[in-house]
Structures are given as structure tokens and as C-alpha cells.
Amino acid sequence: MSDWLRFAEHLSSRWLLLTIDTLLVAYLIYRLLLLAKGTRAYQVLVGLLVFSLALYLSDVLRLETIHWLLDRATTLGPVALVILFFPELRRVLETIGRVEFWRSSFTMSEVEPLRHAIDEVITAVQQMARERIGALIVWERQDVVAEGHGIEVQAAVSAPLLRTIFYPGSPLHDGAVILRGDQIVEAAVYFSEISQNPTIPETMHTRHRAGIGATENADCIAIIVSEESGQITVAVDGTWTQGVDSEHLRRLLTDLLVGEARPRLLKQMERAFTGMRRASSKQSASQRDEGVMAEGGHPRESNPAQPKPSGGHIQSQ
């Protein structure tokens, strides 16, 4: 009887270890997927799954030529991935080493400084938009954007400091400012890659393309102020919205930095807002035309010289 008890204890402890091991692996994979989501690495993971499926089906269906080609490609595949995505791999290792990666949420002691930083950024952005001062602010989320390419600052986020940095007479104004939490990490940062998205309007120039490109390659938020129009643009996950006001900016930054919102929220939110605005505009126009027709007249054409309301619509890749 004692042998059976020892066997049962050994079996239960073995199952417990297997369960813990499985949960740890699942959690690590989950965190890595969250880390890769919205970046080129995520698209590569999807491509690898499709490649593996094609390799398996070619073997099952006995497509010998295709299977031979795919099998030979797997030999050089790992080396090619390391060469092509070395910056992303380095960013992943740096992020895993940060404490924030292993925490599921912010503590109360961290939320308040971050909310204060959001208020300071909004104040600075509003002032620079009124004065037509160009600015590019990149706020890190899960990924590390600051890699020592700019001027190290390491100061608390404040509106006067941000305005001083982007002041046209400042030697640091021509470049991006990188924020991490409630700290300004670097200034005068130049990104080696800018977005090549063909749907970006011609009115958005290098500063906007640099900000959008940063969000395409890393999990971050880009806030761009146009020096030509004073318009505020927010980009997340390669998707952008123009004409953002202070309240909208506050909601977006709070959701994306303090809350658990993922970058796709911006796109879904803006699509909903755009749909509501369009439906409201069509309804108003229809009621106005019906009123004119009821009076025995004809529907009036809108004044072509009257400017159309600029929208904060999202354009995706």
C-alpha cells in the first residue's frame, strides 16, 4: 500500500511540475506575441505559419518538387531572419530585460506621474500648435525606441521643457523627442527609416513620415505638430489621425498609456467617429433639402468656396 501512495505522490508532483511548465511557456509565448503585435515581426510570424503549413501540405499531398524547394529554404531561413530582423531581435531582448515587460498593469504610484506627464504633453502640444512650431514626440510603450542616437536628456516631462526643445532657435529642435513613462529620455533623434506608405497625403512631409514610420517598426505613439498648419496628428501602429483636439488627444493617450488599450483601438475609434459624422452630415443635408423642396424651391448647392470641415479620420495602410 505504501508503494502505491509513493507512486501517487510522485505522479501528482510530476503533473504539477508539467502544469507549471506549460503555463510558463504559454505565458512567455503570449507576452512575445503582444510584444511583436503591430510590428514587422508579427507579420513575419504569420508568414512563418503559412510557410510551415505549405511545407506540411506539400508533404502530405506528395508534391515532391514543391516540398523539396520549401525544405531547402528552411536551411537558410533562420540565418536570413536573423540578418533581416536584427534590430527587432535586439529590441525584443532589450524589452524583455525591462521590468515593465513582466508587469501586467501599472501600480497606482506609477499612474499619477504618467497622467501628469500626459497633461504636460497636451499643454505643450497645444501651445506649439497655436504658434505653428513643428514638433515630433514619440512615446514608448512596450518597445524601446531610444537607442542612444540622440542627445540624452533624462528629465521629467514638462511643457516648458518640451517647448524649449522644439523652439526654432534651439539646437535640439530639428528631431524627435523620445518619452519613456514620465521621463524625457532623448532629444534630437533622427530615425533611419521613414514610412513609405503611398497613402500618406502630400501635405504630410518628412516629420510626419518619420513619426508614422516609428510606429510601424515599434510599439509606440507618435504626436506630430505641423509647422505649416498647426495641425496635430497622432500615429499608432502605422495608422494616423489628423486634426486631433486636446480632449481627443487626452482620451487617446490615457487609453493607450494608462489603460489596457492596444494600438488597434485608435483605428476602430476613428472609424466609428467618422461614420457617425458622415451619417449626421447626410441626415442634416437631407432635412435641409426636404425643407427647401417643401417651400417650392430647388435644393441649394453648397458654396464651393466654403471650406469643408477637416476630419480626424484614420487612413490605414
C-alpha positions as CSV (number, residue, x, y, z in Angstrom):
1,M,0.0,0.0,0.0
2,S,2.9,2.4,0.8
3,D,4.3,1.8,-2.7
4,W,1.0,2.9,-4.3
5,L,1.0,6.0,-2.1
6,R,4.5,6.9,-3.1
7,F,3.6,6.3,-6.7
8,A,0.5,8.6,-6.4
9,E,2.6,11.3,-4.7
10,H,5.2,11.1,-7.4
11,L,2.6,11.2,-10.2
12,S,0.8,14.2,-8.6
13,S,4.1,16.1,-8.2
14,R,5.0,15.2,-11.8
15,W,1.7,16.5,-13.1
16,L,2.1,19.7,-11.0
17,L,5.5,20.4,-12.5
18,L,4.2,19.7,-16.0
19,T,1.3,22.1,-15.4
20,I,3.6,24.9,-14.1
21,D,6.0,24.3,-17.0
22,T,3.2,24.5,-19.6
23,L,1.7,27.7,-18.1
24,L,5.1,29.4,-18.0
25,V,5.7,28.6,-21.7
26,A,2.2,29.7,-22.6
27,Y,2.7,33.0,-20.7
28,L,6.0,33.6,-22.4
29,I,4.6,33.0,-25.9
30,Y,1.7,35.3,-25.1
31,R,4.0,38.1,-23.9
32,L,6.2,37.7,-27.0
33,L,3.1,37.8,-29.3
34,L,2.0,41.0,-27.6
35,L,5.5,42.4,-28.0
36,A,5.5,41.6,-31.7
37,K,2.0,42.7,-32.4
38,G,1.8,45.7,-34.7
39,T,5.4,45.4,-35.9
40,R,7.1,43.7,-38.9
41,A,8.0,40.8,-36.6
42,Y,4.3,40.0,-36.2
43,Q,3.9,39.8,-40.0
44,V,6.9,37.6,-40.2
45,L,5.4,35.2,-37.6
46,V,2.2,35.0,-39.7
47,G,4.4,34.3,-42.8
48,L,6.3,31.5,-41.0
49,L,3.0,29.9,-40.0
50,V,1.9,30.0,-43.7
51,F,5.2,28.6,-44.8
52,S,5.1,25.7,-42.2
53,L,1.5,24.9,-43.4
54,A,2.6,24.9,-47.0
55,L,5.6,22.6,-46.1
56,Y,3.3,20.2,-44.3
57,L,0.6,20.1,-47.0
58,S,3.2,19.6,-49.8
59,D,4.5,16.5,-47.9
60,V,1.0,15.1,-47.2
61,L,-0.1,15.6,-50.8
62,R,3.2,14.3,-52.1
63,L,4.1,17.4,-54.1
64,E,7.7,16.4,-54.3
65,T,9.2,19.3,-56.2
66,I,7.4,22.0,-54.1
67,H,8.3,20.1,-50.9
68,W,12.0,19.8,-52.0
69,L,12.1,23.6,-52.7
70,L,10.5,24.5,-49.4
71,D,12.6,22.0,-47.5
72,R,15.8,23.6,-48.9
73,A,14.6,27.0,-48.0
74,T,14.3,26.0,-44.3
75,T,18.1,25.5,-44.2
76,L,18.9,29.2,-44.8
77,G,15.7,30.5,-43.2
78,P,17.0,31.1,-39.6
79,V,20.1,32.8,-40.8
80,A,18.2,35.1,-43.2
81,L,15.7,36.0,-40.4
82,V,18.5,37.0,-38.1
83,I,20.1,39.2,-40.7
84,L,16.9,40.9,-41.9
85,F,15.4,41.4,-38.4
86,F,18.5,42.0,-36.3
87,P,17.2,45.4,-35.0
88,E,13.8,43.9,-34.0
89,L,15.6,41.0,-32.2
90,R,17.8,43.4,-30.3
91,R,14.7,45.4,-29.4
92,V,12.9,42.3,-28.1
93,L,15.8,41.3,-25.9
94,E,16.1,44.8,-24.5
95,T,12.4,44.9,-23.8
96,I,12.4,41.5,-22.1
97,G,15.1,42.8,-19.8
98,R,13.0,45.7,-18.7
99,V,10.8,45.3,-15.6
100,E,7.8,46.8,-17.3
101,F,7.6,43.8,-19.6
102,W,6.8,41.4,-16.8
103,R,4.1,43.5,-15.2
104,S,0.6,43.2,-16.4
105,S,-0.6,46.6,-15.2
106,F,0.6,49.9,-13.7
107,T,0.5,50.4,-9.9
108,M,-1.2,53.5,-8.5
109,S,2.1,55.1,-7.8
110,E,3.0,55.0,-11.5
111,V,-0.4,56.1,-12.9
112,E,-0.4,59.5,-11.3
113,P,3.1,60.6,-12.7
114,L,2.0,59.3,-16.1
115,R,-1.3,61.2,-16.0
116,H,0.7,64.4,-15.1
117,A,3.0,63.8,-18.0
118,I,0.0,63.4,-20.3
119,D,-1.3,66.8,-19.1
120,E,2.1,68.4,-19.7
121,V,2.4,67.0,-23.2
122,I,-1.1,68.2,-24.1
123,T,-0.3,71.7,-22.8
124,A,3.0,71.8,-24.8
125,V,1.4,70.5,-28.0
126,Q,-1.5,73.0,-27.8
127,Q,0.9,75.9,-27.4
128,M,3.2,74.7,-30.2
129,A,0.2,74.2,-32.5
130,R,-1.0,77.8,-31.9
131,E,2.4,79.2,-32.5
132,R,3.0,76.9,-35.6
133,I,6.1,75.3,-34.1
134,G,6.9,71.9,-35.6
135,A,7.3,69.0,-33.2
136,L,7.6,65.2,-33.2
137,I,7.1,63.4,-29.8
138,V,7.4,59.7,-29.7
139,W,6.1,58.0,-26.6
140,E,7.4,54.5,-25.9
141,R,5.1,51.7,-24.9
142,Q,6.3,48.1,-24.9
143,D,9.2,48.6,-27.3
144,V,12.4,50.6,-26.8
145,V,12.7,53.4,-29.4
146,A,15.5,55.4,-27.8
147,E,18.8,53.7,-28.7
148,G,21.3,56.4,-28.0
149,H,21.1,58.1,-31.4
150,G,20.1,61.4,-29.9
151,I,21.0,63.7,-27.1
152,E,20.4,62.2,-23.7
153,V,18.1,64.3,-21.5
154,Q,16.7,62.1,-18.7
155,A,14.4,64.7,-17.3
156,A,10.8,64.8,-16.1
157,V,8.2,65.6,-18.8
158,S,7.2,69.2,-18.6
159,A,5.5,71.6,-21.0
160,P,8.2,74.4,-20.7
161,L,11.0,71.9,-21.4
162,L,9.2,70.5,-24.4
163,R,8.6,74.0,-25.8
164,T,12.3,74.9,-25.2
165,I,13.5,71.8,-27.0
166,F,11.3,72.5,-30.1
167,Y,11.9,76.2,-30.2
168,P,13.2,77.0,-33.6
169,G,16.3,78.6,-32.2
170,S,17.2,75.6,-30.1
171,P,19.9,73.2,-31.4
172,L,17.7,70.3,-30.4
173,H,14.6,71.3,-32.3
174,D,15.2,69.5,-35.5
175,G,14.5,65.9,-34.5
176,A,12.2,63.8,-32.3
177,V,11.8,63.7,-28.6
178,I,11.6,60.3,-27.0
179,L,9.4,59.8,-23.9
180,R,9.5,56.7,-21.6
181,G,6.9,56.8,-18.9
182,D,7.0,60.2,-17.3
183,Q,10.6,60.9,-18.5
184,I,12.1,62.6,-21.5
185,V,14.8,60.2,-22.5
186,E,16.4,61.7,-25.6
187,A,16.0,64.7,-27.9
188,A,17.2,65.5,-31.4
189,V,16.6,61.9,-32.5
190,Y,16.8,61.1,-36.2
191,F,15.1,57.9,-37.5
192,S,17.0,56.0,-40.1
193,E,13.8,54.7,-41.6
194,I,10.7,56.8,-42.6
195,S,7.3,55.4,-43.7
196,Q,7.0,54.6,-47.4
197,N,3.2,54.2,-47.2
198,P,1.9,55.5,-50.5
199,T,-1.4,56.6,-48.9
200,I,0.2,59.3,-46.8
201,P,-1.1,62.7,-48.2
202,E,1.3,65.0,-49.9
203,T,0.7,67.6,-47.2
204,M,2.4,65.4,-44.7
205,H,6.2,65.7,-45.1
206,T,9.3,64.2,-43.5
207,R,8.4,64.9,-39.9
208,H,5.0,63.0,-40.3
209,R,6.6,60.2,-42.3
210,A,9.3,59.8,-39.6
211,G,6.6,59.6,-36.8
212,I,4.4,57.2,-38.7
213,G,7.5,55.0,-39.6
214,A,8.4,54.8,-35.9
215,T,5.0,53.4,-35.1
216,E,5.3,50.9,-37.9
217,N,8.5,49.5,-36.5
218,A,7.8,49.7,-32.8
219,D,5.0,49.7,-30.2
220,C,4.9,53.5,-29.6
221,I,2.8,56.6,-30.1
222,A,3.8,59.5,-32.3
223,I,2.5,63.0,-31.8
224,I,3.2,65.4,-34.7
225,V,2.6,69.1,-34.8
226,S,2.7,70.7,-38.3
227,E,4.6,73.9,-38.5
228,E,2.7,74.8,-41.7
229,S,-0.9,74.4,-40.5
230,G,-0.5,73.9,-36.7
231,Q,-2.5,70.7,-37.1
232,I,-1.9,67.9,-34.5
233,T,-1.6,64.3,-35.8
234,V,-1.4,61.2,-33.8
235,A,0.0,57.9,-35.2
236,V,-0.2,54.4,-33.7
237,D,0.7,51.1,-35.3
238,G,1.3,52.8,-38.7
239,T,-2.2,54.3,-38.6
240,W,-2.8,58.1,-38.1
241,T,-5.5,60.6,-37.5
242,Q,-5.2,64.3,-38.2
243,G,-6.9,67.4,-36.6
244,V,-6.8,66.0,-33.1
245,D,-8.1,68.4,-30.4
246,S,-7.0,68.5,-26.8
247,E,-9.8,66.4,-25.4
248,H,-9.5,63.7,-28.1
249,L,-5.7,63.6,-27.5
250,R,-6.2,63.2,-23.8
251,R,-8.6,60.3,-24.3
252,L,-6.2,58.6,-26.7
253,L,-3.1,59.0,-24.6
254,T,-4.9,57.9,-21.4
255,D,-6.3,54.8,-23.1
256,L,-3.1,53.8,-24.9
257,L,-0.7,54.6,-22.0
258,V,-2.6,54.2,-18.8
259,G,-5.3,51.7,-19.8
260,E,-5.0,48.3,-21.4
261,A,-5.9,49.5,-24.9
262,R,-4.0,48.1,-27.8
263,P,-3.0,50.2,-30.9
264,R,-5.9,48.9,-32.9
265,L,-8.3,50.9,-30.7
266,L,-7.3,54.1,-32.4
267,K,-8.3,52.8,-35.8
268,Q,-11.6,51.4,-34.5
269,M,-12.5,54.5,-32.6
270,E,-11.8,56.9,-35.5
271,R,-13.7,54.7,-37.9
272,A,-16.7,54.9,-35.6
273,F,-16.4,58.7,-35.2
274,T,-16.1,59.2,-38.9
275,G,-19.1,57.0,-39.6
276,M,-21.2,59.0,-37.0
277,R,-20.1,62.3,-38.5
278,R,-20.9,61.2,-42.1
279,A,-24.3,59.9,-41.1
280,S,-25.1,63.1,-39.2
281,S,-24.0,65.2,-42.1
282,K,-26.1,63.2,-44.6
283,Q,-29.1,63.5,-42.3
284,S,-28.7,67.2,-41.9
285,A,-28.3,67.7,-45.7
286,S,-31.3,65.6,-46.4
287,Q,-33.5,67.5,-43.9
288,R,-32.3,70.8,-45.4
289,D,-33.1,69.7,-49.0
290,E,-36.5,68.5,-47.9
291,G,-37.3,71.9,-46.3
292,V,-36.3,73.7,-49.5
293,M,-38.4,71.4,-51.7
294,A,-41.4,71.9,-49.4
295,E,-41.1,75.6,-49.9
296,G,-41.4,75.1,-53.7
297,G,-37.7,75.8,-54.4
298,H,-34.8,73.7,-55.5
299,P,-32.1,72.2,-53.4
300,R,-29.3,74.7,-52.9
301,E,-25.8,73.8,-53.9
302,S,-23.2,74.2,-51.4
303,N,-20.8,77.1,-51.8
304,P,-17.7,75.6,-53.5
305,A,-15.5,78.3,-51.9
306,Q,-16.7,77.3,-48.4
307,P,-14.0,75.0,-46.8
308,K,-15.1,71.6,-45.8
309,P,-14.7,70.6,-42.1
310,S,-11.4,68.9,-41.6
311,G,-11.8,65.5,-40.1
312,G,-9.8,63.4,-37.7
313,H,-10.2,60.4,-39.9
314,I,-8.0,57.4,-39.9
315,Q,-6.2,56.2,-43.0
316,S,-4.7,52.8,-42.9
317,Q,-2.1,51.1,-44.9
